[in-house]
């Protein structure tokens, strides 16, 4: 089932998520629906707050695996290592059509749980590391525009307001 993606400036995108404590069929259904929604929206990551659920989980696919698929489910992520630095362009399904260069760590190591509650660790660099950081930010109520200079952030916000008035940007609360 395709879920509605909340868009900036929806208040839920600014809230901090709660840890996942129940690994049940309801969680599995949410994860499956999030994947379906992410792929339909042509995204590479989608965090639970983006679909109105304040739980510490997200799905991603950096498209690096066989058949251009590498789906991952990350629940209750915890960064163990953050190293290096890289500046690359980012966008977000919750701020459609807006992009900016964001500084992130180049290499990360993340401990997380899978849909069954099993603990796992992933070491990532470059694109996958960026996705892990971007989606983890959503769990803290942080958007990529929050990592920009105030001037650049204000420019994007003004552009969004202009697009809203033109009917080219829809706010999903």
N, C-alpha and C positions, 0 to 999 in steps of 0.2 A: 504494500500500500504506500502510495506517495504521500509524504507528510508535507505540511506547509513550512517553508523556511522563513523564519522570522528575519526581518530586515531592519537595519539601522534607521531610525533611532529607537527601536523597540526596547523597552526597559528590561526585559528578561535577559537581553544580551549583556547587561551590566551586572547581573547577579552572580554570586559565587555558587558553584555546584556542590552537592553533598556526595559523600562516598557511596558507592554501590555496595550494598550488604547482602542482597538477595540475588542469587544466580539461578533464575528460574525461567520458565517458559515465557513469561511476560517480558523479561529482559531479552531473551532470544528473539522474540517477535519485534521488539523495538530495534535491535541491531539489524535484523533483516530489512525492516522498513527503512532504516536510515541508509543502508547500502543502496536500496532501490531508489530512494530520493536523491542521494548523492550522484549516482550514475545518470539518472534522468536529467539532473541539473548540470551535467557535464563537469562536476567538481572532482577534486582529488582528496577532499577531506570534509567531514561533517561532524560537528560536536553536538551532543545532546541539547545544550541550551539553544542551539540554532533551530531546533524543532520544538522548543517550548518545554523541554524536560531538564530540570536542574539536577542532573546526575553526572558524576565524574566519568564520562565515557565518550569516546568518539570512534568513528570508522574512517579509514583512509585507504587509498590505493594510489601508490606512486607510479603505477603503470610500468614497472620495471621487470616484472616476472614473465613467465611463459604466456604467450598469447596476449601480451601487453596487460596482464593482470597481476596484481600483487596485493589482494585485499588483506587488511589487518583490522582487528578489533582491539582497541586499547581501553582498558577499564582501570580506574584508580591509578593513573600514571604517577610515577615519582622519578624525577631526574636524579641520576647518580653521578653523572659526569656531564660537564658542558665545557667545551674547549674550542679555541680558534674563533675566527670571526669572518663573516661573509656578508656582503651587501648584494641583495638581489630583489627583483620585482615580485610583489605579492598582490593577490586579489583575495576576495572573500565572497562566498555565496550570500552572506548577509549584508554585503555592501556591493551589490551587483554593478558591474561596469566601471568600478573605480580601482585603480592600481597605483602602487607606489613602491619605491625601493625601501626595504626594511633591513636593518642590521640584525643578524641572528648568529648564534653559535654554529660553527661549521660541523662539529662532531659532538654527538650526545650519546649517552647510555641511559636507557629508561627501563625501570622495573614497572611491570604492570600485571594485570590479571586478564585471563581470557574469559569467554562467556560462561565457562564452567567454574570459575574461581581459581583456576590453576595459575600460579605465579610464573611469570616469564620475564626475560630480559632481552632487550634489543639494543644493539649498537648500530648507530646510523651516522651517515655523513651527508653533506650536500643537500639534495632535494628531500630525501626522507627525513633528515634531521630538521629541516625547515618546516615540513608538514607537521611533525611531532610537536614542535614548539608552537606553531601557529594554532593548532587545535587545542593544545594544553592551555594556551592563553584564554581560549573561550571558556574553559572550566573555571577560570578566575574572574570572569567578567571583563576581560581585556580584549580589545579589537586591534587589528594591525595598525589602524590609524592612530592608536594611542602611543605607538612606538615611533611616531614621526615628530618632526619639529612642530611647534605650535603654528608656524606659518603654513607649512604644508598641510597639516590637519585642518586648519581653518579654510584653506583653499578647497579641499575635498568637501568639507561640510557645505560651503557656499555652492559648489557645483551640484551637490545632491539637492539642495533647496531649489535651485534653478530647474533641475530635472523634474522635481516634484510638481512645480508650477506648470511645467510643460506637459505633464502627464507621462513622462518617460521614466519615472521612478515610483514604485509602489511601496508603501510602508505596510508590512505585515506585522501586526502587534502580537 
